[in-house]
Amino acid sequence: MSTATLTITSAEEPRLRQVMKDIQKDVAAYYAETARGGDLGVHARNWLSRVQNLNDLLTERLGDKVTYLALFKPTPTPGAELINAVKYARNVDQHLMFEVSPSEDVLIGGAHGMRTYGCWRPIPAATHTELRPGTQALLPAYQANMEGKELTGTMLAVLRFFADIAPQIVHRDHRGEWTGFPLKSQPAVGDPLHPEEPVGDIAAANVWLNGRRPNGDLRVVIGQFTMQETPYLVGFTFADQLSFSPFVETPEQVTYDMAAGFAYLQGDVAANVENVTDKFPMPPDGAVLRSPKDVTTWATPLTQTSYGTDWMTGFDPDSWRHIVSVEHPGWLPDYVAYEQRRAFRLYAQVPPR
């Protein structure tokens, strides 16, 4: 959205990162609520307030506020226009007797669950006239950037804007992933699940996926499955001794991931885990497995990534045929293959906590 990068001091960074963390968690909380069918408005309003909080800090308290303000004047950049739109909605919520909340009349999904596709509602003309002139001037920004648009998409766009101009304020967990992300995958829902995810370009999104390390703590390879002369390593991703997701990777991708520092192990998953699916909301693509012991006590580092013949430990190879075929080029539409690959590689099947 912008080529400007803010100068942020070591004294300013912790506070800004803390506010950014709140914004990120508000987005995750809103998205989780769309699947629960609860009150979306409270999460939307919390998000508006937190974004305006960060905007105020950058506008009024940042030592390099001149660079930030230059994004808004004389002609706002697209990212600044989005922030102006948020400011408009937040001022309506903060100062007037009008409840800012998303529409809740559109449901998307199917056999794997329904999700509310909430959009920002128009602000009534009578409400608009009660605002101060400075806020009234922001109405075109709201109409162009938020009104009628789905909330999660606009929330992710705001996160991208802040990350673009101040990458150091992104709050990350102990694995280096954005706190609160990825959002949970849902089959047949192709909207972005991550602020860094390219929008509307599957080829670019696949490049992004393949160029980043997989999420999770480690992966355990249980075999090789070949489809039309293309070998794939298959297995399960684990984090905190739980696995919500299988994986499918080419030997070349596994080699790349290992070179980037991600751990691939080899072991008998079936003999060392218990099925704890009943303790969690059912993920869309399989069971939840738990290793009572640390995985490294029964699995050893992978020593090779390609084998002359297929093999499988503890599972029926035929049960993996469909999983592999989804990502094998040409078998299914690109968007279907991408949705599975994104779910597996981002480890995006973990239920919200």
C-alpha positions in Angstrom: 0.0 0.0 0.0 2.8 2.3 0.8 6.6 2.6 0.2 7.1 4.8 3.3 8.8 3.1 6.3 8.5 4.8 9.7 11.4 5.3 11.9 10.5 3.8 15.3 12.8 4.0 18.3 13.5 1.2 20.7 11.5 3.1 23.3 8.5 3.4 21.1 8.5 -0.1 19.7 7.1 -2.1 22.7 4.0 0.0 23.1 3.2 0.0 19.4 3.7 -3.7 19.2 1.4 -4.2 22.2 -1.4 -2.2 20.5 -0.7 -4.1 17.2 -1.1 -7.4 19.2 -4.5 -6.2 20.4 -5.6 -5.4 16.8 -4.4 -8.8 15.6 -6.2 -10.7 18.3 -9.4 -8.7 17.6 -9.3 -9.8 14.0 -8.9 -13.4 15.1 -11.7 -13.1 17.7 -14.0 -11.6 15.1 -13.3 -14.4 12.6 -13.8 -17.1 15.2 -17.1 -15.5 16.1 -18.3 -15.7 12.5 -18.3 -19.5 12.9 -20.0 -19.5 16.3 -22.9 -17.3 15.3 -22.5 -14.9 18.2 -22.3 -11.1 18.5 -20.1 -9.9 15.8 -20.7 -6.3 16.6 -18.7 -6.2 19.8 -15.6 -7.6 18.1 -16.0 -5.2 15.2 -16.3 -2.2 17.6 -13.3 -3.4 19.6 -11.3 -3.6 16.5 -12.3 -0.1 15.3 -11.2 1.3 18.7 -7.9 -0.4 18.7 -7.0 0.6 15.2 -7.8 4.2 16.0 -5.7 3.9 19.1 -2.7 2.9 17.0 -3.5 5.7 14.5 -3.6 8.3 17.3 -0.2 7.1 18.6 1.4 7.3 15.2 -0.2 10.7 14.5 0.5 12.3 17.9 3.1 10.5 19.8 5.6 9.0 17.3 8.9 10.8 17.0 8.7 10.3 13.2 5.1 11.3 12.9 5.9 13.6 10.0 6.5 10.5 7.8 3.2 9.0 8.9 1.2 12.2 8.4 2.7 12.6 4.9 0.7 9.4 4.0 -2.5 11.4 4.5 -1.7 14.8 3.1 -2.1 16.4 0.6 -3.5 13.3 -1.0 -4.1 10.2 1.1 -2.4 7.0 -0.1 -4.7 4.0 -0.5 -3.6 2.7 2.9 -4.2 6.1 4.6 -7.7 6.2 3.0 -8.4 2.9 4.7 -7.4 4.3 8.0 -9.5 7.4 7.4 -12.5 5.0 6.8 -11.8 3.3 10.1 -11.6 6.6 11.8 -15.0 7.6 10.4 -16.7 4.4 11.7 -15.0 4.6 15.0 -16.1 8.3 15.5 -19.6 7.3 14.8 -19.4 4.5 17.3 -17.6 6.7 19.9 -19.7 9.8 19.8 -23.2 9.1 18.5 -26.2 7.1 19.5 -25.8 4.7 16.7 -24.6 1.1 16.9 -21.9 0.3 14.4 -22.2 -3.4 13.7 -21.9 -5.6 10.6 -24.8 -7.0 8.6 -25.4 -10.6 9.6 -27.7 -11.8 6.9 -25.3 -13.7 4.7 -24.1 -17.2 5.5 -21.4 -19.0 3.6 -20.1 -22.6 3.9 -21.8 -26.0 3.7 -21.1 -29.5 4.9 -18.0 -28.4 6.8 -19.8 -25.6 8.7 -21.4 -22.3 8.2 -19.8 -18.8 8.6 -21.4 -15.4 8.8 -20.2 -13.2 6.0 -20.7 -9.8 7.7 -20.4 -6.6 5.8 -20.0 -3.0 7.0 -23.4 -1.3 6.9 -24.1 2.2 5.5 -24.2 5.0 8.0 -27.6 6.7 7.8 -27.6 10.3 6.4 -29.3 11.6 9.6 -26.5 10.1 11.7 -23.8 11.5 9.4 -25.2 15.0 9.9 -24.6 14.8 13.6 -20.8 14.4 13.2 -18.3 17.2 13.3 -17.2 18.6 9.9 -13.8 17.0 10.2 -15.3 13.5 10.6 -17.9 14.2 7.9 -15.1 14.8 5.4 -14.1 11.2 5.9 -17.4 9.7 4.6 -16.1 9.2 1.1 -13.2 7.1 2.5 -15.6 5.0 4.4 -17.9 4.5 1.4 -15.0 3.5 -0.8 -13.1 1.3 1.5 -15.5 -0.3 4.0 -19.2 0.2 3.3 -20.7 -3.0 1.8 -17.3 -4.8 2.1 -16.8 -8.0 4.2 -15.2 -7.2 7.6 -12.4 -9.8 7.7 -11.0 -8.6 4.4 -10.9 -4.9 5.5 -9.4 -6.0 8.8 -6.6 -7.9 7.0 -6.0 -4.9 4.7 -5.4 -2.7 7.8 -3.0 -5.1 9.2 -1.1 -5.2 5.9 -1.0 -1.4 5.9 0.6 -1.2 9.3 3.0 -4.0 8.6 4.1 -2.3 5.4 5.0 1.0 7.1 6.2 -0.5 10.4 7.1 -4.2 10.1 8.8 -4.2 13.5 5.5 -3.6 15.3 3.9 -6.9 14.1 3.4 -9.0 17.2 4.7 -12.6 16.7 4.4 -15.7 18.9 7.3 -17.9 20.0 7.4 -19.6 16.6 7.7 -16.4 14.7 4.1 -16.4 13.3 1.8 -13.4 13.6 -0.1 -13.7 16.9 -3.6 -14.7 16.2 -2.9 -16.2 12.8 -3.5 -18.0 10.6 -7.2 -17.9 10.8 -8.9 -21.3 10.7 -9.3 -22.9 7.3 -12.7 -23.9 6.1 -13.1 -26.0 2.9 -14.6 -24.1 0.0 -13.9 -20.7 1.6 -11.0 -19.2 -0.3 -10.7 -15.8 1.3 -7.2 -15.0 2.8 -6.4 -16.5 6.2 -3.2 -14.5 6.8 -2.2 -10.8 6.5 0.8 -11.7 4.3 -1.2 -13.9 1.9 -1.4 -12.6 -1.6 -5.0 -11.7 -2.5 -6.6 -12.9 -5.7 -3.6 -14.5 -7.3 -3.2 -18.3 -6.7 0.1 -18.5 -8.4 1.6 -15.8 -6.2 0.0 -17.3 -3.2 1.6 -20.6 -3.9 5.0 -19.0 -4.2 4.4 -17.3 -0.9 3.4 -20.6 0.8 6.3 -22.5 -0.6 8.8 -19.8 0.3 7.9 -19.7 4.0 8.6 -22.3 6.6 5.6 -24.5 7.5 3.8 -23.7 10.8 3.9 -26.0 13.7 6.8 -27.4 15.7 7.8 -30.3 13.5 6.5 -32.8 11.0 6.7 -36.6 11.1 7.0 -38.4 7.8 5.2 -41.7 7.6 5.8 -42.6 4.0 6.2 -41.9 0.4 3.3 -42.0 -2.1 3.9 -41.7 -5.9 1.3 -40.4 -8.2 1.9 -40.4 -12.0 5.7 -40.7 -11.4 5.7 -37.8 -9.0 6.8 -38.8 -5.4 5.3 -37.1 -2.3 6.3 -37.4 1.3 3.3 -37.6 3.6 2.8 -37.4 7.3 1.6 -35.3 10.2 2.4 -31.8 11.5 2.7 -31.5 15.3 2.7 -28.6 17.6 2.7 -28.9 21.4 2.4 -32.7 20.9 -0.9 -32.4 19.0 -1.5 -32.9 15.4 -4.6 -31.3 13.7 -3.3 -31.7 10.2 -1.6 -34.1 7.7 0.8 -32.8 5.1 1.8 -33.6 1.5 5.2 -32.3 0.2 7.5 -33.1 -2.7 11.0 -34.2 -1.8 12.3 -30.9 -3.2 10.0 -28.9 -0.9 11.0 -31.0 2.2 14.7 -30.4 1.3 14.0 -26.7 1.1 12.1 -26.6 4.4 14.9 -28.5 6.2 17.5 -26.1 4.8 15.4 -23.3 6.3 15.6 -24.9 9.7 12.3 -26.7 9.9 12.4 -30.2 11.5 11.2 -33.3 9.6 11.3 -36.5 11.5 10.5 -40.1 10.7 8.6 -42.4 13.0 5.6 -44.7 13.6 2.8 -42.2 14.3 0.1 -44.8 14.6 1.9 -46.6 17.4 2.7 -43.5 19.4 -0.4 -41.3 19.4 -3.9 -41.4 20.8 -7.0 -40.1 19.0 -8.4 -37.1 21.0 -10.8 -35.8 18.4 -13.7 -35.9 20.8 -11.9 -33.2 22.9 -11.9 -30.6 20.1 -14.2 -29.2 17.5 -13.8 -31.6 14.5 -11.2 -30.1 12.1 -12.3 -30.3 8.4 -9.8 -32.8 7.2 -9.3 -35.5 9.8 -8.7 -36.5 13.4 -6.9 -34.8 16.2 -3.9 -36.8 17.4 -2.0 -36.5 20.6 1.5 -37.8 21.4 1.6 -38.5 25.2 5.4 -38.3 25.0 7.5 -35.7 23.3 7.6 -36.6 19.6 11.4 -36.6 19.6 11.4 -39.6 22.0 10.0 -41.9 19.3 10.8 -40.2 16.0 14.2 -39.5 14.6 15.5 -36.9 12.1 14.7 -37.6 8.5 18.0 -38.6 6.7 16.7 -38.7 3.1 13.9 -37.0 1.2 13.6 -39.4 -1.8 13.2 -43.1 -2.0 13.3 -45.6 -4.9 10.1 -47.3 -3.9 7.0 -46.1 -2.0 6.6 -47.0 1.6 4.2 -46.4 4.5 4.5 -46.9 8.3 1.4 -47.7 10.3 -1.2 -46.5 7.8 -3.0 -47.8 4.7 -1.5 -46.1 1.6 -4.9 -46.0 -0.1 -6.2 -43.8 2.6 -3.7 -41.1 1.5 -4.6 -41.3 -2.2 -7.3 -38.6 -2.1 -5.2 -36.3 0.1 -2.3 -36.5 -2.3 -4.4 -36.3 -5.4 -5.9 -32.9 -4.3 -2.5 -31.3 -4.6 -1.2 -33.2 -7.6 -1.2 -30.9 -10.6 -4.1 -31.3 -13.0 -6.4 -33.4 -10.9 -8.6 -30.7 -9.4 -9.0 -27.0 -10.0 -6.1 -24.8 -8.8 -8.2 -23.1 -6.2 -9.2 -26.5 -4.6 -5.5 -27.6 -4.5 -4.5 -24.3 -3.1 -7.0 -24.4 -0.2 -5.8 -27.7 1.0 -2.1 -26.8 0.6 -2.7 -23.5 2.5 -4.5 -25.4 5.3 -1.7 -27.9 5.6 1.3 -25.6 5.2 -0.1 -22.8 7.5 -1.3 -25.5 9.9 -4.6 -23.6 9.7 -6.9 -26.3 11.1 -6.3 -25.6 14.8 -9.6 -24.5 16.4 -9.5 -21.0 18.0 -8.5 -21.1 21.7 
